Amino acid sequence: MSKKLFWIIGIAAVCLIIGVIVFKGGRDQTATINYEAQPFKGDKEAPVNIVEFGDYKCPHCKVFNENAFPEIQKELIDTGKAKFYTMNYPFLAPDSTTAAKFAETVYKELGNQTFWKFHDLLFANQTDKAGKENVLNEPLLEAVLAEVASPKETKQVMDAFGSGKGNAGLKKDEDIAKQLDIKSTPSIFVNGKLFEGQSMEDLKKMVEDATANGQ
């Protein structure tokens, strides 16, 4: 990935609420993030934790997922240097919250592997074939899930979603995002420190430094 592409994803073209990301207590400090029961990719024993806060409606999260993440997986996850978590920070529209709750339900009911299939496919369905933004409502979410889960599993998730099974997971993510004072997506943290680099090389160095320092 070029430096320019990572800069576009990480610095300039992010979905913003207001202003810039400000980490409470200063950018150089380290936050304690609760990774328990969160979907992740990689080796559980990997020494470094990377987490992305995203919104399924955010077009730049889609770019990150489809263009930046494959290189992160190749360079950092598959090599055992880091494991990668995703957490929800829905703020763009009401269906951002609907999608986040649904994704949390998929993870809770069907586990990590099916969650990631759904996660990737949901970003792929952020827009239709003509490039028009889709509404991430229940019918669309059910249809996306049905592509990666059996009819029985799909019904299981729909029933659980209807009873609010994804609410607690989303609240946990939102509480963590509030703690970090996140105001944009995607936001990336490495072992509790905000990533402010502009390239894949910057991210690799941050992971290497975290490993060397035991942070």
N, C-alpha and C positions, 0 to 999 in steps of 0.2 A: 504494500500500500504506500502511495506517495505521501510525502509530508503534507502536501497541499490538501489531499483528501481528508487526512486525519484532522487537520486544522479546521476544515469546514465542518466536520462532524463535532469536534470537541470544543471549539471556541466560538465560531461565528454563527453557524446556522443551527442554533438550538431553539427549541420551543421554550419561550420565556413567559413567566408571569410578569415580573417587573424587575428591572435592574439586572444584577449579576448574582452569581452564586456567592454567598458569604457564609463561611463556616464559623459557627459561634466559637469565640475564643481565639480566632485567628486561623489563617490557612495552614500554618505549619504544625498545628496541633493534631493529635491523633484522637479520633473518636472511638468509643467502644461500641461496636455494632453486634447485635444479636443475630447470628446466622442460623440459629436452631430452627429446624423444620422449614427451611427455605429451599426452593428448587435450585439445583446447581449442576454444573458440568465439571468433570475432572475427577482426579484422585482425592479421596477424603483426606489423605495424609499430605497433600501438597502444602508447602510451607506458607504460601501467600494466598490471601483472599481478595479477589476482585469482585466488586458489586456494581451493577448498573441499575440506576433508577430510571424507569421509563414509563411512557404512556402509550397505550396501543393506538391512540389517535395521532400521535406525534409523527409527522413525516420524517423527521430527522432520526427518530428512534428506529424507524423502518430502514433508513439508509445505514445506520449503525449496524443493525441486526443482519442485513443482507450483504454489506460491503466490508465493514470493519471487523465484525465478529469472526468470520472465517479465518482471518489472519491471526487474531488473538487465540483462537482454538489451536491453530497449527503451531504457533510459536511458543505459546505459554501453557495452554491446557494439556495438549497431547504430549508435551515434553515433561509433564509432571511438575512444572515450575509454579503453577498456580491453579486454583479452582475458581470457577466463575459463577457468581450468583446473579439472579435478577430479582428486583423488587419493584413493586408498583408505586407510581406517584401520579395518579390520574387527576388532571385538573383542566383539561382543554374543553371538555363537554360532558354532559350527563352520561352519554354512552361510553365515555372513558371509564367511568366508575363501574358501569354495567359490565364492561369487558374485563376489568380488573377483578371484580368479584367472581366472574365466571371462570377466569383463569385460575384463581385461587381454589375454586371448587374442583376444577379438573385435577389440580395437583393433589388436593386432599383425598379425592375419591379414587383416582386412577394412578397416582404415583408420578415419580420424577420423569420416567422415560416418555410416557404419553403426554405429560405436560409440555415437554420441550417440542414434541411434534406439533402439538396444538399451538404453542407459542409462535413457532416459525410460520405456520400456515396462517395464523391470524394476521400477522404483519403482512403476509403476501396478499391477504384479502382486505387490507386497509382501503384499497381503492378497487374499482371494477376494471374491466378490460379496457375501458375508454379513459381510465385515469380519474374518474369521478370518485369522490370520497364516499365510501359506504357508511351507512349508519350501523354501528355495532350493536344491534338489538338482539333479542333472544333468538328469533328465527335464524339470523345469520350465524350467530355463535353456535347454535345447535347444528347447523349445516356444516360448519367448519369442523366441529368436533366429530361429526359422523364420518368424516374422511379419514380420521386416524383412530377411531374407536368403534367397537362393535355396537349394534343396535341396543343390546342389553346394557353396555357400559354407558352409552349416550343417554339412555333413559335414567340410569342411576345418577348421572351428573345433573340432568335436568330436574329430577326430583330433589336432589340435595341443594341445588341452586335455588329452587323455589322455596325451600325452607330456611334459606339464609346461611348455608354452611360455609360460604366463602367470606362472610362479613368479618369474622375475627382475624383471618389472615390478612385481609386488606387493611384493617385498622392497625395491625402490628406494623405493616410496611409504612403506613402513613405516619405513625408515631416516630419511627426511625427517621423518616424524611424530615419531619418537623424538628427532631433533635439536631439534625445536620443542617437545618435551615436551607434546604434545597429549594431553588426557585426556577429550575430549568430542567429539561430532559433532552437528551440523555445526560445524566451526571454519573461520573465514574469515580469510585473510591478504591484505593489499594491499601489493604490493611488499615482501614479507617482514616486514610489521608486522601484528600481531594486530588485527583489527577488534573493537572493544569498544563500538561505537555501538548505538543503540536504534531507528534508523529508516533508511529509504531515503535520506533527506536526509543523515544522518550518513555513510552509505557514499559518497554522491556527493561530499560535502565532502572525505572522506579521499582519494578518487581525484583530486579537483581539487588538493588540497595536494601529493600525490605528484607530479603533473604539473608543478606550479609549482616544486617544489623539486628536480626531476630525480632523485627517489629511487625 
